[in-house]
Amino acid sequence: MKIYDFHAHIYPEKIAQKAVEGVGNFYSIKMNEPGTVARLLEAGDEAGIDTFIVHSVATGAKQVQSVNDFISATVKEHSGRFVGFGTIHADFEEKSAEIERMIALGLSGVKIHPDSQHFFVDDPRMFEVYDAIEGRLPILVHCGDYRYDYDSPERVRNVLKEFPKLTFIAAHFGGWSVQDLALEYLLDTNCFLDCSSSMMYLGPKRSKELIRIYGAERFLFGSDYPMWNPGDELKRLESLGLTDRELQLMTHDNAERILYGK
């Protein structure tokens, strides 16, 4: 069975070190991996992870197209190992046109990180994006940092109410540092969640509880490389005591359902 890591960041080699340092500074943590394509492929081989959903974030509108070009080129170079998600920014003017360009580039979804991009997930300027991808492309969204309100679970719920057919993946159990608030606002919605950058903070008991409260059919495995080693995160998931069926849903079935409609 093919194993998917649905949440991995990559950067061009010449800027990877600077990008990784920036992420580490943003979260005040030591970064564990270099953020390069070569190291992600190596880590996948070591862990038995077949396919990574890869993306990078445009912190400003001027970066959008270059990031999308980089992700597309990397996916084509490593066919079968990577699935690429493009990026967009609320300040980017030709949003619908860029969505069409993403599709033409072979990208399979969209990733945004409102905290680092400095716009609200329910900003009306983003509605053009959601409208353009609803029923066509999934969107993976960083969610729920207690320090900010850009992507709070309540704001995510606003988007889901406005675009009920949007395939929305709320990263980090729906709220990186506010998982209980995410549970309040997202439990009865139709969004998916991923388990990236959360299990080590929640602990195994609460991680397992939340997966079963939401249902494993809504969860995706993600490592958040280069913040964490993909193999270590897969072992962390496997150590929770979930059933084989729950693990299969999180590491394979749900990813294929989102990406390929299987």
Contacts in CASP RR format, 6 or more apart in sequence:
PFRMAT RR
TARGET T0000
AUTHOR 0000-0000-0000
METHOD contacts of the structure
MODEL  1
MKIYDFHAHIYPEKIAQKAVEGVGNFYSIKMNEPGTVARLLEAGDEAGID
TFIVHSVATGAKQVQSVNDFISATVKEHSGRFVGFGTIHADFEEKSAEIE
RMIALGLSGVKIHPDSQHFFVDDPRMFEVYDAIEGRLPILVHCGDYRYDY
DSPERVRNVLKEFPKLTFIAAHFGGWSVQDLALEYLLDTNCFLDCSSSMM
YLGPKRSKELIRIYGAERFLFGSDYPMWNPGDELKRLESLGLTDRELQLM
THDNAERILYGK
1 248 0 8 1.000
1 251 0 8 1.000
1 252 0 8 1.000
2 50 0 8 1.000
2 51 0 8 1.000
2 252 0 8 1.000
3 48 0 8 1.000
3 49 0 8 1.000
3 50 0 8 1.000
3 51 0 8 1.000
3 221 0 8 1.000
3 234 0 8 1.000
3 251 0 8 1.000
3 252 0 8 1.000
4 49 0 8 1.000
4 50 0 8 1.000
4 51 0 8 1.000
4 52 0 8 1.000
4 53 0 8 1.000
4 220 0 8 1.000
4 221 0 8 1.000
4 251 0 8 1.000
4 252 0 8 1.000
4 255 0 8 1.000
4 256 0 8 1.000
5 44 0 8 1.000
5 49 0 8 1.000
5 51 0 8 1.000
5 52 0 8 1.000
5 53 0 8 1.000
5 221 0 8 1.000
5 222 0 8 1.000
5 223 0 8 1.000
5 225 0 8 1.000
5 230 0 8 1.000
5 233 0 8 1.000
5 234 0 8 1.000
6 53 0 8 1.000
6 140 0 8 1.000
6 169 0 8 1.000
6 194 0 8 1.000
6 196 0 8 1.000
6 220 0 8 1.000
6 221 0 8 1.000
6 222 0 8 1.000
6 255 0 8 1.000
7 53 0 8 1.000
7 140 0 8 1.000
7 171 0 8 1.000
7 194 0 8 1.000
7 196 0 8 1.000
7 220 0 8 1.000
7 222 0 8 1.000
7 223 0 8 1.000
7 224 0 8 1.000
7 225 0 8 1.000
8 40 0 8 1.000
8 52 0 8 1.000
8 53 0 8 1.000
8 54 0 8 1.000
8 55 0 8 1.000
8 222 0 8 1.000
8 223 0 8 1.000
8 224 0 8 1.000
8 225 0 8 1.000
8 230 0 8 1.000
9 23 0 8 1.000
9 35 0 8 1.000
9 54 0 8 1.000
9 55 0 8 1.000
9 56 0 8 1.000
9 57 0 8 1.000
9 224 0 8 1.000
9 225 0 8 1.000
9 226 0 8 1.000
10 35 0 8 1.000
10 36 0 8 1.000
10 37 0 8 1.000
10 40 0 8 1.000
10 54 0 8 1.000
10 55 0 8 1.000
10 56 0 8 1.000
10 71 0 8 1.000
10 74 0 8 1.000
10 225 0 8 1.000
11 19 0 8 1.000
11 20 0 8 1.000
11 35 0 8 1.000
11 36 0 8 1.000
11 56 0 8 1.000
12 70 0 8 1.000
13 36 0 8 1.000
13 37 0 8 1.000
13 38 0 8 1.000
16 34 0 8 1.000
16 35 0 8 1.000
16 36 0 8 1.000
17 34 0 8 1.000
19 35 0 8 1.000
19 56 0 8 1.000
20 31 0 8 1.000
20 33 0 8 1.000
20 34 0 8 1.000
20 35 0 8 1.000
20 226 0 8 1.000
21 31 0 8 1.000
23 31 0 8 1.000
23 226 0 8 1.000
23 227 0 8 1.000
24 30 0 8 1.000
24 31 0 8 1.000
24 227 0 8 1.000
26 116 0 8 1.000
27 227 0 8 1.000
29 227 0 8 1.000
31 226 0 8 1.000
31 227 0 8 1.000
32 226 0 8 1.000
32 227 0 8 1.000
32 228 0 8 1.000
32 229 0 8 1.000
33 39 0 8 1.000
33 40 0 8 1.000
33 43 0 8 1.000
33 225 0 8 1.000
33 226 0 8 1.000
33 227 0 8 1.000
33 228 0 8 1.000
33 229 0 8 1.000
34 226 0 8 1.000
35 225 0 8 1.000
35 226 0 8 1.000
37 74 0 8 1.000
37 78 0 8 1.000
39 226 0 8 1.000
40 52 0 8 1.000
40 54 0 8 1.000
40 225 0 8 1.000
40 226 0 8 1.000
40 230 0 8 1.000
41 78 0 8 1.000
41 81 0 8 1.000
43 49 0 8 1.000
43 225 0 8 1.000
43 229 0 8 1.000
43 230 0 8 1.000
43 231 0 8 1.000
44 50 0 8 1.000
44 52 0 8 1.000
44 230 0 8 1.000
44 231 0 8 1.000
46 231 0 8 1.000
47 230 0 8 1.000
47 231 0 8 1.000
47 234 0 8 1.000
48 231 0 8 1.000
48 234 0 8 1.000
49 230 0 8 1.000
49 231 0 8 1.000
49 234 0 8 1.000
50 81 0 8 1.000
51 80 0 8 1.000
51 81 0 8 1.000
51 82 0 8 1.000
51 83 0 8 1.000
51 255 0 8 1.000
52 81 0 8 1.000
52 82 0 8 1.000
52 83 0 8 1.000
52 225 0 8 1.000
52 230 0 8 1.000
53 82 0 8 1.000
53 83 0 8 1.000
53 84 0 8 1.000
53 85 0 8 1.000
53 108 0 8 1.000
53 140 0 8 1.000
53 255 0 8 1.000
53 259 0 8 1.000
54 71 0 8 1.000
54 74 0 8 1.000
54 75 0 8 1.000
54 82 0 8 1.000
54 83 0 8 1.000
54 84 0 8 1.000
54 85 0 8 1.000
55 71 0 8 1.000
55 84 0 8 1.000
55 85 0 8 1.000
55 86 0 8 1.000
55 87 0 8 1.000
55 111 0 8 1.000
55 140 0 8 1.000
56 67 0 8 1.000
56 70 0 8 1.000
56 71 0 8 1.000
56 87 0 8 1.000
56 111 0 8 1.000
57 67 0 8 1.000
57 87 0 8 1.000
57 111 0 8 1.000
57 112 0 8 1.000
57 113 0 8 1.000
57 116 0 8 1.000
57 117 0 8 1.000
58 64 0 8 1.000
58 67 0 8 1.000
58 87 0 8 1.000
58 88 0 8 1.000
58 89 0 8 1.000
58 92 0 8 1.000
58 117 0 8 1.000
59 116 0 8 1.000
59 117 0 8 1.000
60 89 0 8 1.000
60 91 0 8 1.000
60 117 0 8 1.000
61 89 0 8 1.000
61 91 0 8 1.000
61 92 0 8 1.000
61 93 0 8 1.000
63 87 0 8 1.000
63 89 0 8 1.000
64 87 0 8 1.000
64 88 0 8 1.000
64 89 0 8 1.000
64 92 0 8 1.000
64 98 0 8 1.000
65 98 0 8 1.000
65 101 0 8 1.000
67 86 0 8 1.000
67 87 0 8 1.000
68 86 0 8 1.000
68 87 0 8 1.000
68 98 0 8 1.000
68 101 0 8 1.000
68 102 0 8 1.000
68 105 0 8 1.000
68 107 0 8 1.000
69 105 0 8 1.000
71 84 0 8 1.000
71 85 0 8 1.000
71 86 0 8 1.000
71 87 0 8 1.000
71 107 0 8 1.000
72 84 0 8 1.000
72 102 0 8 1.000
72 105 0 8 1.000
72 106 0 8 1.000
72 107 0 8 1.000
74 82 0 8 1.000
74 84 0 8 1.000
75 82 0 8 1.000
75 83 0 8 1.000
75 84 0 8 1.000
75 106 0 8 1.000
75 107 0 8 1.000
83 108 0 8 1.000
83 259 0 8 1.000
84 106 0 8 1.000
84 107 0 8 1.000
84 108 0 8 1.000
84 109 0 8 1.000
85 107 0 8 1.000
85 108 0 8 1.000
85 109 0 8 1.000
85 110 0 8 1.000
85 111 0 8 1.000
85 140 0 8 1.000
86 102 0 8 1.000
86 107 0 8 1.000
86 109 0 8 1.000
86 110 0 8 1.000
86 111 0 8 1.000
87 110 0 8 1.000
87 111 0 8 1.000
87 112 0 8 1.000
88 95 0 8 1.000
88 98 0 8 1.000
88 99 0 8 1.000
88 110 0 8 1.000
88 112 0 8 1.000
88 129 0 8 1.000
89 112 0 8 1.000
89 117 0 8 1.000
89 119 0 8 1.000
90 117 0 8 1.000
90 119 0 8 1.000
90 123 0 8 1.000
90 125 0 8 1.000
90 126 0 8 1.000
91 119 0 8 1.000
91 125 0 8 1.000
92 98 0 8 1.000
95 128 0 8 1.000
95 129 0 8 1.000
95 132 0 8 1.000
96 128 0 8 1.000
96 129 0 8 1.000
96 132 0 8 1.000
99 110 0 8 1.000
99 129 0 8 1.000
99 132 0 8 1.000
99 133 0 8 1.000
99 137 0 8 1.000
100 132 0 8 1.000
102 109 0 8 1.000
102 110 0 8 1.000
102 137 0 8 1.000
103 136 0 8 1.000
103 137 0 8 1.000
108 137 0 8 1.000
108 138 0 8 1.000
108 259 0 8 1.000
109 133 0 8 1.000
109 137 0 8 1.000
109 138 0 8 1.000
109 139 0 8 1.000
109 140 0 8 1.000
110 129 0 8 1.000
110 133 0 8 1.000
110 137 0 8 1.000
110 138 0 8 1.000
110 139 0 8 1.000
110 140 0 8 1.000
111 139 0 8 1.000
111 140 0 8 1.000
111 141 0 8 1.000
112 121 0 8 1.000
112 126 0 8 1.000
112 139 0 8 1.000
112 140 0 8 1.000
112 141 0 8 1.000
112 142 0 8 1.000
113 141 0 8 1.000
113 142 0 8 1.000
114 120 0 8 1.000
114 121 0 8 1.000
114 141 0 8 1.000
114 142 0 8 1.000
114 148 0 8 1.000
114 150 0 8 1.000
114 151 0 8 1.000
115 142 0 8 1.000
115 144 0 8 1.000
115 145 0 8 1.000
115 147 0 8 1.000
115 148 0 8 1.000
115 150 0 8 1.000
115 151 0 8 1.000
116 142 0 8 1.000
117 150 0 8 1.000
118 150 0 8 1.000
119 125 0 8 1.000
119 126 0 8 1.000
119 150 0 8 1.000
120 126 0 8 1.000
120 149 0 8 1.000
120 150 0 8 1.000
120 151 0 8 1.000
120 155 0 8 1.000
121 141 0 8 1.000
121 143 0 8 1.000
121 150 0 8 1.000
121 151 0 8 1.000
121 155 0 8 1.000
121 156 0 8 1.000
121 158 0 8 1.000
121 159 0 8 1.000
122 155 0 8 1.000
122 156 0 8 1.000
122 158 0 8 1.000
122 159 0 8 1.000
122 162 0 8 1.000
126 159 0 8 1.000
127 162 0 8 1.000
127 163 0 8 1.000
129 139 0 8 1.000
130 139 0 8 1.000
130 159 0 8 1.000
130 162 0 8 1.000
130 163 0 8 1.000
130 166 0 8 1.000
131 163 0 8 1.000
133 139 0 8 1.000
133 166 0 8 1.000
134 163 0 8 1.000
134 165 0 8 1.000
134 166 0 8 1.000
135 165 0 8 1.000
135 166 0 8 1.000
135 167 0 8 1.000
137 167 0 8 1.000
138 167 0 8 1.000
138 168 0 8 1.000
138 169 0 8 1.000
138 258 0 8 1.000
138 259 0 8 1.000
139 166 0 8 1.000
139 167 0 8 1.000
139 168 0 8 1.000
139 169 0 8 1.000
140 169 0 8 1.000
140 171 0 8 1.000
140 194 0 8 1.000
141 151 0 8 1.000
141 156 0 8 1.000
141 168 0 8 1.000
141 169 0 8 1.000
141 170 0 8 1.000
141 171 0 8 1.000
142 151 0 8 1.000
142 171 0 8 1.000
142 172 0 8 1.000
142 176 0 8 1.000
143 151 0 8 1.000
143 152 0 8 1.000
143 153 0 8 1.000
143 156 0 8 1.000
143 170 0 8 1.000
143 171 0 8 1.000
143 172 0 8 1.000
143 174 0 8 1.000
143 175 0 8 1.000
143 176 0 8 1.000
143 182 0 8 1.000
144 151 0 8 1.000
144 152 0 8 1.000
144 153 0 8 1.000
144 172 0 8 1.000
144 174 0 8 1.000
144 175 0 8 1.000
144 176 0 8 1.000
144 177 0 8 1.000
144 178 0 8 1.000
144 181 0 8 1.000
144 182 0 8 1.000
145 151 0 8 1.000
145 175 0 8 1.000
145 176 0 8 1.000
145 177 0 8 1.000
145 178 0 8 1.000
146 177 0 8 1.000
146 178 0 8 1.000
147 177 0 8 1.000
149 155 0 8 1.000
152 178 0 8 1.000
152 181 0 8 1.000
153 170 0 8 1.000
153 174 0 8 1.000
153 175 0 8 1.000
153 178 0 8 1.000
153 181 0 8 1.000
153 182 0 8 1.000
153 184 0 8 1.000
153 185 0 8 1.000
153 186 0 8 1.000
154 181 0 8 1.000
154 185 0 8 1.000
156 168 0 8 1.000
156 170 0 8 1.000
156 174 0 8 1.000
156 185 0 8 1.000
156 186 0 8 1.000
156 191 0 8 1.000
157 185 0 8 1.000
157 186 0 8 1.000
157 189 0 8 1.000
159 166 0 8 1.000
159 168 0 8 1.000
160 166 0 8 1.000
160 168 0 8 1.000
160 186 0 8 1.000
160 189 0 8 1.000
160 190 0 8 1.000
160 191 0 8 1.000
164 190 0 8 1.000
167 192 0 8 1.000
167 258 0 8 1.000
168 190 0 8 1.000
168 191 0 8 1.000
168 192 0 8 1.000
169 191 0 8 1.000
169 192 0 8 1.000
169 193 0 8 1.000
169 194 0 8 1.000
169 220 0 8 1.000
169 258 0 8 1.000
170 182 0 8 1.000
170 186 0 8 1.000
170 191 0 8 1.000
170 192 0 8 1.000
170 193 0 8 1.000
170 194 0 8 1.000
171 193 0 8 1.000
171 194 0 8 1.000
171 196 0 8 1.000
171 197 0 8 1.000
172 179 0 8 1.000
172 193 0 8 1.000
172 194 0 8 1.000
172 195 0 8 1.000
172 196 0 8 1.000
172 197 0 8 1.000
172 198 0 8 1.000
173 179 0 8 1.000
173 182 0 8 1.000
173 193 0 8 1.000
173 194 0 8 1.000
173 195 0 8 1.000
173 198 0 8 1.000
173 202 0 8 1.000
173 207 0 8 1.000
173 210 0 8 1.000
174 182 0 8 1.000
174 186 0 8 1.000
174 191 0 8 1.000
174 193 0 8 1.000
175 181 0 8 1.000
175 182 0 8 1.000
175 198 0 8 1.000
176 197 0 8 1.000
176 198 0 8 1.000
177 201 0 8 1.000
179 198 0 8 1.000
179 202 0 8 1.000
179 206 0 8 1.000
179 210 0 8 1.000
182 193 0 8 1.000
183 210 0 8 1.000
183 213 0 8 1.000
183 214 0 8 1.000
186 193 0 8 1.000
187 213 0 8 1.000
187 214 0 8 1.000
191 218 0 8 1.000
192 218 0 8 1.000
192 219 0 8 1.000
192 220 0 8 1.000
192 254 0 8 1.000
192 258 0 8 1.000
193 214 0 8 1.000
193 218 0 8 1.000
193 219 0 8 1.000
193 220 0 8 1.000
194 219 0 8 1.000
194 220 0 8 1.000
194 221 0 8 1.000
194 222 0 8 1.000
195 207 0 8 1.000
195 211 0 8 1.000
195 219 0 8 1.000
195 220 0 8 1.000
195 221 0 8 1.000
195 222 0 8 1.000
195 237 0 8 1.000
195 250 0 8 1.000
196 222 0 8 1.000
196 223 0 8 1.000
196 224 0 8 1.000
196 228 0 8 1.000
196 233 0 8 1.000
197 224 0 8 1.000
197 227 0 8 1.000
197 228 0 8 1.000
198 207 0 8 1.000
199 207 0 8 1.000
199 233 0 8 1.000
199 236 0 8 1.000
199 237 0 8 1.000
199 240 0 8 1.000
200 228 0 8 1.000
200 236 0 8 1.000
202 210 0 8 1.000
204 236 0 8 1.000
204 239 0 8 1.000
204 240 0 8 1.000
204 241 0 8 1.000
207 240 0 8 1.000
208 240 0 8 1.000
208 241 0 8 1.000
208 242 0 8 1.000
211 219 0 8 1.000
211 240 0 8 1.000
211 242 0 8 1.000
211 246 0 8 1.000
211 250 0 8 1.000
212 246 0 8 1.000
216 242 0 8 1.000
216 245 0 8 1.000
216 246 0 8 1.000
216 249 0 8 1.000
216 250 0 8 1.000
217 249 0 8 1.000
217 253 0 8 1.000
217 254 0 8 1.000
218 254 0 8 1.000
219 249 0 8 1.000
219 250 0 8 1.000
219 254 0 8 1.000
220 250 0 8 1.000
220 254 0 8 1.000
220 255 0 8 1.000
220 258 0 8 1.000
221 233 0 8 1.000
221 234 0 8 1.000
221 237 0 8 1.000
221 250 0 8 1.000
221 251 0 8 1.000
222 230 0 8 1.000
222 233 0 8 1.000
223 229 0 8 1.000
223 230 0 8 1.000
223 231 0 8 1.000
223 232 0 8 1.000
223 233 0 8 1.000
223 234 0 8 1.000
224 233 0 8 1.000
234 251 0 8 1.000
237 247 0 8 1.000
237 250 0 8 1.000
237 251 0 8 1.000
238 247 0 8 1.000
242 250 0 8 1.000
253 262 0 8 1.000
256 262 0 8 1.000
END
